[in-house]
């Protein structure tokens, strides 16, 4: 009889813990869905302008992107390279975010803004300077903020 009573107490405690877990789980799911709705439509791409195809960095867990060539015209910029892709920043250079080497063209508009990232903030640069920087493959990183298929901003950093 005592074993049965102890067993019932354990079952009740487990039921309470399970109920609390379900409630907490439901609360977290709602906040994640709300965050996803806010960021939908915007995607971030990053690559290194470094004459390399990109891939796993040595024995580490990081997957670094790279670009071997970049071309541009008035309305687009094309990269021959690999990218890290994410819905929000900052993002990690992980295998999950890694986009394999290939040709990727991004549409530019008159509203696209171009920046260099410095320690004390981002500074605007001209479209001409930005696109020449892409073509030069000078070792900088470039991050593109893309919304509805068009580049909103392009930011260069070291």
C-alpha positions in Angstrom: 0.0 0.0 0.0 2.9 2.4 0.8 4.5 1.7 -2.5 1.3 2.5 -4.3 0.9 5.8 -2.4 4.5 6.8 -3.2 4.0 5.9 -6.9 0.9 8.1 -7.0 2.8 11.1 -5.6 5.6 10.6 -8.2 3.0 10.5 -11.0 1.4 13.7 -9.7 4.7 15.5 -9.6 5.6 14.3 -13.1 2.2 15.5 -14.4 2.8 19.0 -12.8 6.3 19.2 -14.4 5.0 18.1 -17.8 2.2 20.7 -17.6 4.7 23.4 -16.8 6.9 22.3 -19.6 4.1 22.4 -22.1 3.0 25.9 -21.0 6.6 27.2 -21.3 7.0 25.5 -24.6 3.9 27.1 -26.0 5.0 30.6 -24.8 8.4 30.2 -26.5 6.9 29.0 -29.8 4.6 32.1 -30.0 7.5 34.5 -29.5 9.6 32.8 -32.2 6.8 32.9 -34.7 6.3 36.6 -34.0 10.0 37.3 -34.5 10.0 35.4 -37.8 7.1 37.4 -39.1 8.9 40.7 -38.3 12.0 39.6 -40.2 10.3 37.8 -43.2 11.3 39.1 -46.6 14.8 40.3 -45.5 17.8 38.0 -46.0 21.5 38.8 -45.3 24.3 37.4 -47.4 28.0 37.7 -46.6 31.1 36.7 -48.5 34.8 37.4 -48.4 36.4 39.1 -51.4 39.5 36.9 -51.3 40.1 35.0 -54.5 39.0 31.7 -52.7 35.9 29.4 -53.2 35.2 29.2 -49.5 34.5 26.2 -47.3 35.4 24.7 -43.9 38.1 26.7 -42.2 40.8 24.1 -41.3 39.7 21.9 -38.5 37.3 24.4 -37.0 33.5 24.5 -37.0 33.4 27.6 -39.1 32.5 27.6 -42.8 34.0 30.7 -44.4 32.6 32.0 -47.7 34.8 33.3 -50.5 34.6 35.0 -53.9 36.8 34.4 -56.9 35.3 36.9 -59.2 32.8 39.8 -59.2 31.3 41.7 -62.1 28.7 44.5 -62.2 26.6 46.7 -64.4 24.2 49.6 -63.8 21.5 47.4 -62.3 23.2 44.3 -60.7 26.3 42.8 -59.2 27.3 39.2 -59.8 29.5 37.2 -57.5 31.2 33.9 -58.3 31.6 32.6 -54.8 30.1 31.0 -51.7 28.0 32.9 -49.2 26.8 32.7 -45.6 23.1 33.4 -45.6 20.8 34.3 -42.6 17.6 36.0 -41.7 19.1 38.1 -39.0 22.4 39.5 -37.9 24.8 38.8 -36.3 24.9 35.4 -37.8 27.5 32.6 -37.5 29.7 31.2 -40.2 28.3 27.7 -39.8 27.6 24.8 -42.1 23.9 25.5 -41.7 24.3 29.1 -43.1 26.9 28.2 -45.8 25.8 28.5 -49.4 28.0 26.5 -51.9 30.1 28.1 -54.5 28.2 29.4 -57.6 27.2 32.4 -59.6 24.8 34.7 -57.8 23.4 37.9 -59.2 21.9 40.6 -56.9 19.6 43.4 -58.2 20.6 47.0 -57.3 18.2 49.9 -57.2 18.6 53.6 -57.0 17.6 53.2 -53.3 20.5 50.8 -52.5 22.9 52.3 -50.0 26.6 51.5 -49.8 28.7 51.6 -46.6 32.1 50.9 -45.1 32.0 49.6 -41.6 34.5 51.2 -39.2 35.1 50.9 -35.5 33.1 54.1 -34.8 30.2 53.2 -37.2 29.2 52.8 -40.8 30.0 55.5 -43.4 28.3 56.0 -46.7 30.3 55.5 -49.9 29.4 55.9 -53.5 28.0 53.1 -55.7 31.0 53.4 -58.0 33.4 52.9 -55.1 31.5 50.0 -53.7 31.3 48.1 -57.0 35.0 48.7 -57.7 35.7 47.3 -54.3 33.7 44.1 -55.2 35.6 43.7 -58.4 39.0 44.3 -56.8 38.7 41.3 -54.5 40.8 43.1 -51.9 40.2 40.7 -48.9 37.3 42.7 -47.3 34.1 41.1 -46.3 30.8 42.3 -47.9 27.4 41.9 -46.4 24.3 42.4 -48.5 20.9 43.1 -47.0 18.3 41.9 -49.5 14.6 42.5 -49.3 12.1 41.2 -51.9 14.9 40.3 -54.2 16.6 43.7 -54.2 19.7 44.9 -52.4 18.8 47.4 -49.7 22.3 47.9 -48.5 25.9 46.7 -49.1 28.4 47.0 -46.3 32.1 46.4 -46.5 34.3 45.6 -43.5 37.7 44.1 -42.6 
